[in-house]
Amino acid sequence: MTTPSGDTAMLAVRYEDVEAIMRDPRFTRDLSAPGSPSLFPGDSLSADRSFLVNMDGPDHRRLRRIVAAAFTPKRAEQWRPEIRAIVDELLDPIEQAGPPADLINDLAFPLPVRIICRQLGVPAQDSVRFRAWVEAFLSVSGKSPEQRDLAMKEFTEYTVELLARHRAEPGDDLVDHLINARDADDRLSEDELVSMTRGLIVAGNETIANALSRVVLVLLMRPQIWRTLVDDPSLIPAAVEELLRVNPPGRIGLLRMATEDVEIPSGVIRKGQGVLSPLIAAGHDPSVFPDPEEFRLDRPGNSLVFGAGPHFCLGANLARVELQESLAALTERMPGLRLTVPPEELPWSTGLWAVSLRGLPVTW
């Protein structure tokens, strides 16, 4: 394939190839060297070696070990009551105002912002600034280089100030745990702290908002499945896995480069060759998921939607809880939820790494 940047890359479309690429450390995410392939023109995000998702090797393993304790299944479950409370807080004014409502601006975007603010110990009033910064961080064509640089400068300065406040007044928030975290005798450096905190804000905003809006859209396009969940909420965890398989938020996956000739099930990827492993392709491989367009609650939850191998999503456990509690609240409080416009009329973002819904008008 030819990427939007004009580089050529191999495109993996089978589940076993996508999984092999994700798990093999010989496919690097470090695309900072001159001549490395890129997905988009002027792709500074993939070339940012301070961003955890772009790291490989010992530094990547060290940083993941330091922060992993904050994202275990147990910690995610401890957050479940708080997450449900935040969902209910957001739904209260929506119900009071009555239909119609926009679930993007009223729920999908505010929810992860509030959660990550409470986790990090960020004042709630600061959250309104995050959306613009995150969009600039993920922009590939919607912002000029000057606009993006200014937003990133503001984002970084804010993060530095946040860390300084927590050093001056330590607490028990995630930022405090990052400040004090060690891997053996190795603390995070200041640059690593800033990058990690900034990365958590990005991941805790756009990715979850995108996932939640896609999950709800898939359900509203299948009213019979929605009714099944309304009648039996115990099916929601299985439904979340299948919904993410059908319509994952990170559809295109991450561009990687082979550091040597690597044989995968379908052939050989040559040294220096870029390779893209789309989640949407893996989740629709009929050899693994028969009748892949069909929504089935009895499928095994192995869609690779959170990745695999060294770059498996750190926030997968928390994301699942956020999606499960959101659907539990919506099916309980708005059992008649439905779209007010045909799906083909819904607005989608342009110019960002992740294509996301910009509006989801509903009634109930």
SERO-4910 file (N, C-alpha, C, O; in steps of 0.05 Angstrom, whole numbers):
BEGIN
 pado doro    nc1    nc2    nc3   cac1   cac2   cac3    cc1    cc2    cc3    oc1    oc2    oc3
  Met    A     17    -24      0      0      0      0     18     25      0     41     24      7
  Thr    A      6     48     -9     19     74     -6      5     89     15    -19     93     15
  Thr    A     21     99     35      9    114     57      4    143     48     14    151     28
  Pro    A    -12    158     64    -17    186     57      9    203     55      9    223     42
  Ser    A     30    193     68     56    208     67     71    203     41     90    216     34
  Gly    A     61    182     25     75    175      1     94    151      4    104    141    -16
  Asp    A     98    142     29    115    119     33     99     93     26     75     93     27
  Thr    A    114     72     21    101     46     17    103     30     42    122     32     57
  Ala    A     83     13     46     82     -4     70     67    -29     63     49    -29     45
  Met    A     73    -51     77     58    -75     74     33    -73     92     34    -61    113
  Leu    A     11    -84     83    -14    -83     98    -23   -111    106    -28   -128     89
  Ala    A    -24   -116    132    -32   -142    142    -62   -143    144    -74   -125    157
  Val    A    -75   -163    133   -104   -165    134   -114   -190    147   -138   -193    149
  Arg    A    -96   -209    154   -105   -233    167    -99   -231    197    -79   -220    205
  Tyr    A   -116   -243    213   -113   -243    242    -85   -252    251    -72   -239    267
  Glu    A    -77   -275    240    -51   -287    249    -27   -269    242     -7   -269    256
  Asp    A    -29   -255    219     -8   -236    212     -7   -212    230     14   -203    239
  Val    A    -31   -201    235    -33   -177    253    -22   -184    281     -7   -169    292
  Glu    A    -30   -207    291    -21   -215    318     10   -220    318     23   -211    337
  Ala    A     20   -232    297     49   -237    296     65   -211    295     85   -209    309
  Ile    A     55   -192    280     69   -166    279     68   -152    306     88   -140    314
  Met    A     45   -152    319     43   -139    345     62   -152    366     73   -138    383
  Arg    A     65   -178    365     80   -192    385    110   -193    380    126   -197    399
  Asp    A    119   -189    356    147   -193    349    163   -167    354    157   -147    340
  Pro    A    182   -166    372    197   -142    378    215   -133    355    226   -111    356
  Arg    A    217   -149    334    233   -140    311    218   -120    293    229   -109    274
  Phe    A    192   -116    299    177    -94    287    177    -71    306    163    -72    326
  Thr    A    192    -50    300    196    -28    318    175     -6    314    166     -2    292
  Arg    A    168      7    336    151     31    335    169     57    334    158     79    330
  Asp    A    194     54    337    212     77    336    217     85    307    233     73    293
  Leu    A    203    105    298    205    114    270    218    142    268    212    158    250
  Ser    A    235    147    287    248    174    289    272    177    271    280    200    265
  Ala    A    284    155    263    309    157    247    303    167    219    282    161    207
  Pro    A    321    183    207    317    193    180    312    169    161    326    149    162
  Gly    A    293    172    143    288    151    124    267    131    133    259    114    118
  Ser    A    259    133    159    238    114    168    212    120    155    206    143    149
  Pro    A    196    100    150    169    105    137    151    120    156    154    118    181
  Ser    A    132    134    145    113    148    162     85    144    150     82    138    126
  Leu    A     65    147    167     38    143    157     26    168    145     13    167    124
  Phe    A     31    191    158     20    216    148     43    236    142     65    234    153
  Pro    A     38    255    124     58    276    119     64    292    144     46    299    159
  Gly    A     90    296    149     98    312    173     89    299    199     82    313    218
  Asp    A     90    272    200     80    257    223    100    260    247    118    244    250
  Ser    A     97    281    262    115    285    285    107    268    309    124    263    326
  Leu    A     82    258    310     74    242    332     89    215    333     99    207    354
  Ser    A     91    202    310    106    176    309    135    179    313    149    161    321
  Ala    A    146    203    307    175    208    311    182    218    339    205    222    345
  Asp    A    162    221    356    166    230    384    175    207    401    158    191    409
  Arg    A    200    205    407    211    181    421    204    182    451    209    163    465
  Ser    A    194    205    461    186    206    489    158    195    494    151    190    517
  Phe    A    143    190    473    116    179    475    118    149    479    131    135    462
  Leu    A    106    138    500    110    110    508    104     91    485    118     71    481
  Val    A     83     96    469     75     78    448     96     77    426     95     58    410
  Asn    A    114     96    425    135     96    404    161     84    414    180     82    399
  Met    A    162     75    439    187     64    450    189     34    446    169     21    442
  Asp    A    213     24    446    219     -4    445    241    -11    464    255      7    474
  Gly    A    245    -37    469    268    -46    484    268    -40    513    246    -37    525
  Pro    A    292    -37    526    294    -35    555    279    -11    566    266    -13    587
  Asp    A    281     13    553    267     37    564    237     32    564    223     40    583
  His    A    226     21    543    197     15    542    189     -4    564    169      1    577
  Arg    A    204    -25    568    197    -45    589    199    -32    617    182    -37    634
  Arg    A    219    -16    621    222     -3    647    199     16    653    188     15    675
  Leu    A    191     33    634    170     52    639    143     37    643    127     45    660
  Arg    A    138     16    627    113      2    631    112    -11    659     91    -12    672
  Arg    A    135    -22    668    135    -34    695    128    -14    716    114    -20    735
  Ile    A    138     10    713    134     31    733    105     39    735     95     43    757
  Val    A     91     41    713     63     50    713     42     28    713     19     33    718
  Ala    A     51      3    708     31    -19    704     14    -23    728    -10    -31    726
  Ala    A     25    -19    753      9    -24    777    -16     -8    779    -35    -15    792
  Ala    A    -16     15    765    -40     33    767    -62     23    748    -84     34    749
  Phe    A    -57      3    731    -77     -5    711    -83    -35    712    -90    -47    691
  Thr    A    -79    -47    735    -86    -76    738   -116    -80    737   -131    -61    742
  Pro    A   -125   -105    732   -154   -110    734   -165   -103    761   -188    -93    763
  Lys    A   -150   -108    783   -160   -102    810   -164    -71    813   -185    -63    824
  Arg    A   -145    -55    803   -148    -26    806   -171    -16    789   -185      2    797
  Ala    A   -175    -28    766   -197    -20    749   -224    -26    763   -242     -9    762
  Glu    A   -226    -49    776   -251    -56    790   -255    -37    813   -278    -31    820
  Gln    A   -234    -28    826   -237     -9    848   -249     17    838   -262     31    853
  Trp    A   -244     23    813   -254     48    802   -283     45    792   -296     65    786
  Arg    A   -294     21    791   -321     17    779   -343     34    793   -357     47    778
  Pro    A   -345     34    819   -366     51    831   -363     81    825   -383     95    820
  Glu    A   -338     90    825   -333    118    818   -340    124    789   -352    145    783
  Ile    A   -334    106    771   -340    110    743   -371    111    739   -381    128    725
  Arg    A   -385     93    752   -414     93    749   -426    119    760   -445    130    749
  Ala    A   -415    129    782   -424    154    794   -420    177    774   -437    194    772
  Ile    A   -397    177    760   -392    198    741   -411    196    717   -421    217    707
  Val    A   -416    172    708   -435    168    686   -462    179    694   -475    193    678
  Asp    A   -471    172    718   -497    182    727   -498    212    730   -518    225    724
  Glu    A   -476    224    739   -475    253    741   -479    266    714   -491    287    711
  Leu    A   -467    254    693   -470    265    666   -497    260    654   -507    276    639
  Leu    A   -510    237    661   -536    231    650   -558    247    664   -579    251    652
  Asp    A   -554    255    689   -575    269    703   -585    294    688   -609    296    683
  Pro    A   -568    313    680   -578    336    666   -589    329    638   -607    343    628
  Ile    A   -579    308    626   -589    300    600   -619    292    603   -636    300    587
  Glu    A   -624    275    623   -651    266    628   -669    289    636   -692    291    627
  Gln    A   -659    307    653   -675    330    662   -683    348    639   -705    359    638
  Ala    A   -664    353    620   -670    370    598   -688    356    578   -703    369    563
  Gly    A   -688    329    577   -704    314    559   -692    313    531   -674    328    525
  Pro    A   -703    295    515   -692    292    488   -699    316    470   -718    330    476
  Pro    A   -683    319    448   -660    302    440   -635    310    456   -634    330    470
  Ala    A   -614    294    452   -588    300    464   -566    291    445   -571    274    427
  Asp    A   -542    301    450   -519    293    434   -501    277    452   -488    289    470
  Leu    A   -500    251    449   -484    235    467   -454    238    464   -439    229    481
  Ile    A   -445    251    443   -417    257    440   -409    279    460   -391    275    477
  Asn    A   -421    302    457   -414    325    474   -424    322    502   -412    334    520
  Asp    A   -446    307    506   -458    306    533   -448    282    549   -450    282    574
  Leu    A   -436    262    536   -427    238    551   -400    228    542   -382    226    558
  Ala    A   -397    222    516   -373    208    507   -347    223    512   -327    211    520
  Phe    A   -347    249    508   -323    265    513   -320    273    543   -298    270    553
  Pro    A   -341    282    556   -338    290    584   -330    267    602   -315    271    622
  Leu    A   -340    243    597   -336    220    615   -306    214    619   -297    215    642
  Pro    A   -291    207    598   -263    200    603   -247    224    614   -227    219    628
  Val    A   -254    248    607   -240    272    617   -243    273    648   -224    276    662
  Arg    A   -268    269    657   -272    270    686   -258    248    700   -247    251    722
  Ile    A   -258    224    688   -245    201    701   -215    206    703   -203    202    724
  Ile    A   -202    214    681   -173    217    682   -166    241    700   -145    240    712
  Cys    A   -183    261    702   -178    283    720   -177    273    749   -160    281    764
  Arg    A   -197    257    756   -198    247    783   -175    228    789   -164    227    811
  Gln    A   -167    212    769   -144    194    773   -118    209    777   -103    203    795
  Leu    A   -114    229    760    -89    243    761    -87    265    783    -66    274    790
  Gly    A   -111    272    794   -111    294    813   -110    321    800    -97    339    809
  Val    A   -125    323    777   -126    348    762   -152    362    769   -173    350    770
  Pro    A   -151    388    775   -175    403    781   -195    401    758   -188    403    735
  Ala    A   -221    396    765   -241    391    745   -243    414    725   -249    410    702
  Gln    A   -239    439    735   -243    462    717   -221    463    696   -224    477    676
  Asp    A   -199    448    699   -178    448    679   -185    430    655   -172    433    634
  Ser    A   -204    413    659   -210    393    638   -219    404    612   -216    392    591
  Val    A   -232    428    613   -242    440    588   -220    446    568   -225    449    544
  Arg    A   -195    449    578   -172    455    561   -161    431    547   -147    433    527
  Phe    A   -167    407    558   -155    383    548   -163    376    519   -146    367    503
  Arg    A   -188    380    513   -198    371    487   -183    384    464   -175    370    445
  Ala    A   -179    410    466   -164    424    444   -135    414    443   -124    411    421
  Trp    A   -123    410    466    -95    401    467    -93    373    455    -74    367    440
  Val    A   -111    355    463   -111    328    453   -115    327    423   -101    312    408
  Glu    A   -133    343    413   -138    344    384   -113    354    369   -106    345    347
  Ala    A    -99    374    381    -74    383    368    -53    362    369    -38    359    350
  Phe    A    -52    347    391    -32    326    394    -36    304    372    -17    293    362
  Leu    A    -61    298    366    -68    277    347    -73    287    319    -80    271    301
  Ser    A    -69    313    314    -75    324    288    -54    315    267    -30    314    273
  Val    A    -64    309    243    -47    302    221    -50    322    198    -32    324    181
  Ser    A    -73    336    197    -76    355    175    -96    378    183    -98    398    169
  Gly    A   -109    375    206   -129    395    213   -117    420    226   -131    440    229
  Lys    A    -92    419    234    -79    442    247    -54    449    231    -40    431    220
  Ser    A    -47    474    231    -22    482    219      1    475    239     -4    471    262
  Pro    A     26    472    229     48    466    247     50    486    270     57    479    292
  Glu    A     44    512    264     46    532    284     25    528    306     30    531    330
  Gln    A      0    521    297    -21    517    316    -15    492    334    -19    492    358
  Arg    A     -5    472    321      2    448    336     25    453    356     23    444    379
  Asp    A     45    467    347     68    473    365     59    490    389     68    485    412
  Leu    A     41    509    384     32    526    406     16    509    426     19    512    450
  Ala    A     -2    492    416    -18    476    433     -1    457    449     -6    452    473
  Met    A     19    445    436     37    427    451     53    441    472     59    430    493
  Lys    A     61    466    466     76    482    486     59    487    510     68    484    533
  Glu    A     33    494    505     15    499    528     10    474    543      9    474    568
  Phe    A      6    451    529      1    426    541     24    417    559     20    409    582
  Thr    A     49    420    549     73    413    564     76    431    588     82    421    610
  Glu    A     72    457    585     75    475    608     54    469    629     61    470    653
  Tyr    A     30    462    621     10    455    641     18    430    656     15    429    681
  Thr    A     29    410    642     37    385    655     60    390    675     60    378    696
  Val    A     79    407    667    101    413    685     90    427    711     99    420    733
  Glu    A     71    445    707     59    459    731     43    439    748     44    441    773
  Leu    A     29    420    735     14    400    750     33    383    768     27    378    791
  Leu    A     55    374    756     75    359    772     86    375    795     91    364    816
  Ala    A     92    401    790    103    418    811     83    421    834     91    420    857
  Arg    A     57    424    827     37    426    849     36    401    866     33    403    890
  His    A     38    378    853     36    353    868     62    348    884     61    335    905
  Arg    A     84    358    875    108    356    891    106    374    916    115    367    938
  Ala    A     94    397    912     92    416    934     71    406    955     74    410    979
  Glu    A     50    393    945     28    383    962     22    354    954      3    349    940
  Pro    A     39    335    963     35    307    956      8    296    965     -3    304    985
  Gly    A     -2    278    949    -27    265    955    -26    236    948     -5    223    949
  Asp    A    -49    224    940    -50    196    933    -61    192    906    -74    172    900
  Asp    A    -57    212    888    -67    210    861    -47    196    843    -24    191    851
  Leu    A    -55    190    819    -38    175    800    -12    191    795      9    179    792
  Val    A    -15    217    793      9    234    789     29    230    811     53    228    807
  Asp    A     19    229    836     37    225    859     51    197    858     74    195    865
  His    A     36    177    848     48    151    846     69    151    824     90    137    826
  Leu    A     65    166    802     85    167    781    110    182    791    132    174    785
  Ile    A    106    203    807    128    218    817    146    200    836    170    202    835
  Asn    A    132    183    851    147    167    870    154    139    860    168    124    874
  Ala    A    145    133    836    149    106    826    178    100    820    194    117    812
  Arg    A    185     75    825    213     66    819    212     39    805    193     23    809
  Asp    A    232     34    789    236      8    778    264      0    788    284     10    777
  Ala    A    266    -17    808    291    -21    823    299      6    835    284     17    852
  Asp    A    322     17    828    330     43    839    326     66    819    338     87    821
  Asp    A    309     61    799    307     80    776    281     94    777    260     83    771
  Arg    A    282    120    783    258    137    781    253    145    752    272    144    736
  Leu    A    229    154    747    224    167    721    239    193    721    240    208    740
  Ser    A    252    199    698    265    225    695    243    247    692    220    240    688
  Glu    A    251    272    694    231    293    692    218    293    664    194    295    662
  Asp    A    234    289    643    222    288    616    203    264    614    182    266    601
  Glu    A    211    241    626    194    218    625    168    222    640    146    214    631
  Leu    A    170    236    663    146    242    678    126    259    662    102    254    661
  Val    A    137    280    650    120    298    634    108    283    611     83    286    606
  Ser    A    123    268    597    113    253    574     92    233    582     72    230    568
  Met    A     97    218    604     79    198    613     52    210    622     31    200    614
  Thr    A     53    232    637     29    245    646     13    256    622    -11    253    621
  Arg    A     27    269    604     14    279    580      1    257    563    -21    259    553
  Gly    A     16    235    561      6    212    546    -19    200    558    -37    191    544
  Leu    A    -20    199    585    -43    188    599    -68    206    594    -90    196    591
  Ile    A    -64    232    593    -86    250    588    -96    246    560   -121    245    555
  Val    A    -78    243    540    -86    238    513   -102    211    510   -124    211    499
  Ala    A    -90    190    521   -102    163    519   -129    162    534   -147    148    525
  Gly    A   -130    177    556   -155    176    572   -177    194    561   -199    194    573
  Asn    A   -172    208    540   -192    225    528   -202    214    502   -224    202    501
  Glu    A   -186    218    481   -195    212    454   -202    182    450   -223    176    438
  Thr    A   -185    164    460   -190    136    455   -216    126    467   -231    112    454
  Ile    A   -221    133    493   -245    124    506   -270    137    494   -290    124    489
  Ala    A   -268    163    488   -291    177    476   -298    164    449   -321    161    442
  Asn    A   -277    158    433   -281    146    407   -294    118    410   -312    111    396
  Ala    A   -283    102    429   -293     75    433   -322     76    442   -339     61    432
  Leu    A   -329     93    462   -356     94    472   -376    102    450   -397     91    448
  Ser    A   -369    123    435   -388    132    414   -392    110    392   -414    106    383
  Arg    A   -370     96    385   -373     74    366   -390     51    377   -406     40    362
  Val    A   -385     44    402   -400     22    415   -430     29    415   -446     12    407
  Val    A   -437     53    423   -466     61    423   -477     61    395   -500     53    391
  Leu    A   -462     71    376   -472     72    348   -478     44    338   -499     40    326
  Val    A   -460     25    342   -464     -2    333   -490    -13    345   -506    -26    331
  Leu    A   -494     -8    370   -518    -18    384   -544     -5    372   -564    -19    368
  Leu    A   -543     21    368   -567     35    359   -573     28    330   -596     31    321
  Met    A   -553     17    315   -558      8    288   -569    -21    289   -576    -32    268
  Arg    A   -568    -33    312   -579    -60    316   -598    -60    339   -592    -70    361
  Pro    A   -622    -49    336   -641    -46    358   -647    -72    373   -653    -71    397
  Gln    A   -647    -94    359   -653   -120    373   -632   -127    393   -638   -138    414
  Ile    A   -606   -120    387   -585   -125    407   -588   -105    430   -584   -113    453
  Trp    A   -594    -81    425   -599    -61    446   -621    -71    465   -617    -70    489
  Arg    A   -643    -82    454   -665    -92    470   -656   -116    486   -664   -119    509
  Thr    A   -639   -133    475   -628   -156    490   -613   -147    514   -616   -159    536
  Leu    A   -597   -126    512   -581   -116    534   -599   -102    555   -594   -103    579
  Val    A   -619    -88    545   -639    -76    564   -652    -97    581   -655    -94    605
  Asp    A   -659   -119    568   -673   -141    583   -654   -157    600   -662   -168    620
  Asp    A   -628   -159    592   -609   -175    607   -582   -161    609   -565   -167    593
  Pro    A   -579   -143    628   -553   -128    631   -529   -145    636   -506   -136    632
  Ser    A   -533   -170    645   -510   -188    650   -495   -194    625   -472   -204    626
  Leu    A   -507   -189    601   -494   -194    576   -476   -171    567   -462   -173    547
  Ile    A   -476   -149    582   -461   -125    574   -431   -130    571   -419   -121    551
  Pro    A   -417   -144    590   -388   -148    586   -382   -163    560   -363   -155    546
  Ala    A   -397   -184    553   -393   -198    528   -399   -180    504   -385   -181    484
  Ala    A   -420   -163    507   -427   -145    485   -405   -125    480   -400   -118    457
  Val    A   -392   -115    501   -370    -96    497   -348   -108    480   -338    -94    462
  Glu    A   -341   -133    486   -319   -145    470   -327   -148    441   -311   -143    423
  Glu    A   -352   -156    436   -361   -159    408   -364   -132    394   -359   -130    370
  Leu    A   -374   -112    409   -377    -85    397   -350    -74    389   -347    -61    368
  Leu    A   -329    -78    405   -302    -69    399   -291    -83    375   -276    -72    359
  Arg    A   -297   -109    373   -288   -124    349   -301   -113    324   -288   -109    304
  Val    A   -327   -108    325   -342    -99    301   -333    -71    292   -330    -66    269
  Asn    A   -328    -53    312   -322    -25    305   -301    -14    324   -309      3    341
  Pro    A   -276    -22    322   -256    -13    341   -248     16    338   -250     26    315
  Pro    A   -241     30    359   -233     58    357   -207     62    342   -205     81    326
  Gly    A   -187     45    346   -162     48    332   -161     31    308   -144     12    306
  Arg    A   -178     36    289   -183     18    266   -158     11    250   -153    -12    242
  Ile    A   -141     32    245   -119     27    226    -95     15    240    -77      6    226
  Gly    A    -94     15    266    -71      4    280    -47     23    279    -49     46    272
  Leu    A    -24     13    286      1     29    287     20     20    265     24     -4    260
  Leu    A     33     39    253     54     33    233     79     25    248     88     38    267
  Arg    A     91      3    239    116     -7    250    136    -11    227    129    -10    204
  Met    A    161    -16    234    182    -20    214    198    -45    222    205    -49    245
  Ala    A    203    -62    203    219    -86    208    249    -78    211    260    -64    195
  Thr    A    261    -87    233    289    -81    239    308   -102    226    332    -99    226
  Glu    A    296   -124    216    310   -144    201    289   -159    184    265   -154    188
  Asp    A    298   -176    167    278   -193    152    263   -210    172    275   -224    189
  Val    A    236   -209    171    220   -224    190    199   -240    174    185   -229    157
  Glu    A    198   -266    180    177   -282    168    152   -283    186    154   -291    209
  Ile    A    130   -276    174    104   -278    188     88   -300    172     97   -308    151
  Pro    A     65   -308    183     51   -330    170     46   -327    140     47   -347    125
  Ser    A     42   -303    130     35   -299    102     60   -293     84     57   -291     60
  Gly    A     83   -290     96    106   -284     79    128   -269     95    128   -270    120
  Val    A    146   -257     81    169   -243     93    166   -213     91    160   -203     69
  Ile    A    171   -199    113    173   -170    113    203   -163    114    217   -172    132
  Arg    A    212   -148     94    241   -142     92    250   -120    111    234   -103    119
  Lys    A    275   -121    119    287   -101    136    282    -73    125    286    -68    101
  Gly    A    273    -54    142    268    -27    134    240    -22    123    233      1    117
  Gln    A    225    -44    119    198    -41    107    178    -34    128    178    -45    150
  Gly    A    161    -15    122    139     -8    140    117    -28    137    113    -40    116
  Val    A    102    -33    159     80    -51    159     57    -41    177     62    -32    199
  Leu    A     33    -42    167     10    -33    181     -8    -57    188    -13    -74    171
  Ser    A    -18    -58    213    -33    -81    222    -60    -72    232    -63    -68    256
  Pro    A    -80    -68    215   -105    -56    223   -122    -74    242   -125    -98    236
  Leu    A   -132    -63    263   -149    -78    282   -174    -86    268   -185   -108    274
  Ile    A   -185    -69    251   -210    -75    238   -207   -100    220   -226   -115    217
  Ala    A   -184   -104    208   -179   -127    191   -177   -153    208   -190   -173    201
  Ala    A   -162   -151    230   -160   -175    247   -187   -183    258   -193   -207    260
  Gly    A   -203   -164    266   -229   -170    278   -250   -179    258   -271   -188    266
  His    A   -244   -177    232   -263   -186    212   -251   -209    194   -261   -214    172
  Asp    A   -231   -222    204   -220   -245    190   -239   -269    193   -243   -279    215
  Pro    A   -252   -277    171   -272   -298    173   -261   -325    182   -276   -342    191
  Ser    A   -234   -330    180   -223   -355    189   -223   -356    220   -221   -378    231
  Val    A   -224   -333    233   -225   -332    262   -253   -325    272   -262   -335    293
  Phe    A   -266   -307    258   -293   -298    265   -313   -304    242   -317   -287    225
  Pro    A   -324   -328    241   -343   -335    219   -365   -314    217   -375   -304    238
  Asp    A   -373   -308    193   -393   -287    188   -386   -262    204   -401   -253    222
  Pro    A   -363   -250    198   -352   -228    215   -371   -203    217   -369   -189    237
  Glu    A   -388   -198    198   -406   -175    199   -429   -180    218   -443   -162    226
  Glu    A   -433   -205    226   -455   -212    244   -447   -207    273   -425   -215    281
  Phe    A   -465   -194    288   -460   -189    316   -469   -213    333   -492   -220    332
  Arg    A   -450   -225    347   -456   -249    363   -445   -247    391   -421   -241    394
  Leu    A   -462   -251    411   -453   -248    439   -437   -273    448   -426   -272    470
  Asp    A   -437   -294    433   -423   -319    442   -395   -322    430   -383   -343    432
  Arg    A   -385   -301    417   -358   -302    406   -337   -301    428   -342   -288    448
  Pro    A   -314   -314    424   -292   -310    443   -281   -282    441   -280   -270    420
  Gly    A   -273   -271    464   -262   -244    465   -233   -242    458   -216   -237    475
  Asn    A   -226   -247    433   -198   -247    425   -194   -230    400   -180   -239    381
  Ser    A   -205   -207    399   -205   -191    375   -180   -174    371   -177   -160    350
  Leu    A   -161   -174    390   -137   -158    388   -142   -128    389   -125   -112    383
  Val    A   -166   -120    398   -173    -92    397   -156    -75    415   -152    -52    410
  Phe    A   -145    -87    436   -126    -73    454    -97    -80    448    -79    -73    463
  Gly    A    -92    -92    425    -65    -99    417    -57   -126    428    -73   -141    438
  Ala    A    -31   -130    426    -18   -155    436     11   -150    438     22   -132    426
  Gly    A     25   -166    455     54   -163    457     63   -139    473     48   -130    490
  Pro    A     87   -128    467     99   -107    483     82    -82    486     83    -68    506
  His    A     66    -76    465     50    -51    465     20    -56    471      4    -40    464
  Phe    A     14    -79    484    -14    -83    493    -23    -59    509     -8    -49    526
  Cys    A    -47    -50    504    -57    -25    516    -57    -26    547    -70    -44    559
  Leu    A    -42     -8    560    -41     -7    589    -68     -2    601    -75    -13    622
  Gly    A    -85     14    588   -111     21    599   -134      3    592   -157     10    595
  Ala    A   -128    -21    581   -149    -39    572   -169    -46    594   -193    -45    589
  Asn    A   -159    -52    618   -178    -59    640   -196    -36    648   -220    -40    652
  Leu    A   -185    -13    649   -201     11    657   -220     18    634   -243     25    640
  Ala    A   -211     15    609   -229     21    587   -253      3    587   -276     12    582
  Arg    A   -249    -23    592   -271    -41    593   -292    -33    614   -316    -34    610
  Val    A   -282    -26    638   -300    -18    659   -315      7    651   -339      9    656
  Glu    A   -302     27    639   -316     51    631   -338     45    611   -360     56    613
  Leu    A   -332     28    591   -352     21    571   -375      5    583   -398     10    577
  Gln    A   -368    -14    600   -389    -31    613   -408    -14    630   -432    -17    628
  Glu    A   -397      4    646   -414     20    664   -430     41    648   -452     47    656
  Ser    A   -419     51    626   -434     69    609   -458     56    597   -480     66    597
  Leu    A   -454     31    586   -476     17    574   -496      8    595   -520      8    590
  Ala    A   -487      1    619   -505     -7    640   -523     16    648   -547     13    652
  Ala    A   -512     40    650   -528     63    657   -548     71    635   -571     77    640
  Leu    A   -538     70    610   -555     78    587   -578     59    584   -601     67    579
  Thr    A   -573     33    585   -595     13    582   -615     15    605   -639     10    601
  Glu    A   -605     21    628   -623     23    652   -640     49    651   -664     49    657
  Arg    A   -627     71    645   -640     97    647   -654    106    621   -672    122    622
  Met    A   -644     97    598   -656    105    572   -661     80    555   -649     77    534
  Pro    A   -679     63    564   -683     38    549   -693     42    521   -690     24    504
  Gly    A   -706     65    515   -716     70    489   -697     86    471   -705     98    451
  Leu    A   -671     86    478   -652    102    463   -651     95    433   -651     72    426
  Arg    A   -650    116    416   -649    111    387   -638    136    374   -640    158    385
  Leu    A   -628    133    350   -617    155    334   -640    173    324   -662    163    319
  Thr    A   -634    198    320   -654    217    309   -648    222    279   -664    235    266
  Val    A   -625    213    269   -619    217    241   -609    190    230   -600    173    246
  Pro    A   -610    186    204   -598    161    192   -568    160    198   -555    181    198
  Pro    A   -557    136    202   -528    134    208   -510    147    187   -489    158    194
  Glu    A   -518    147    161   -502    159    141   -500    189    142   -484    201    129
  Glu    A   -517    202    159   -517    231    162   -501    240    186   -498    264    191
  Leu    A   -489    221    201   -474    228    225   -447    241    217   -435    233    197
  Pro    A   -438    262    231   -413    275    224   -389    261    236   -390    251    258
  Trp    A   -367    260    220   -343    247    229   -320    267    227   -320    285    211
  Ser    A   -299    262    244   -276    280    244   -259    276    220   -259    255    208
  Thr    A   -244    296    213   -223    294    193   -198    307    204   -199    323    222
  Gly    A   -175    298    193   -150    311    200   -138    301    226   -118    313    236
  Leu    A   -149    280    238   -138    269    263   -129    240    258   -138    227    240
  Trp    A   -111    231    276   -102    203    275   -126    184    277   -128    165    261
  Ala    A   -144    189    295   -167    172    299   -192    185    287   -199    207    295
  Val    A   -204    171    269   -229    181    258   -251    176    278   -256    153    286
  Ser    A   -265    198    287   -284    195    308   -310    210    302   -310    229    286
  Leu    A   -331    201    314   -357    215    311   -355    242    324   -344    246    345
  Arg    A   -367    262    310   -368    289    321   -396    296    332   -400    317    344
  Gly    A   -415    278    329   -441    282    339   -456    256    338   -454    240    320
  Leu    A   -473    251    359   -489    227    360   -517    235    371   -522    231    395
  Pro    A   -534    247    354   -560    256    364   -579    233    370   -583    216    353
  Val    A   -591    234    394   -608    211    402   -633    222    415   -634    245    424
  Thr    A   -653    205    417   -677    210    433   -683    184    448   -670    163    443
  Trp    A   -703    184    465   -709    160    481   -738    161    491   -747    142    504
***
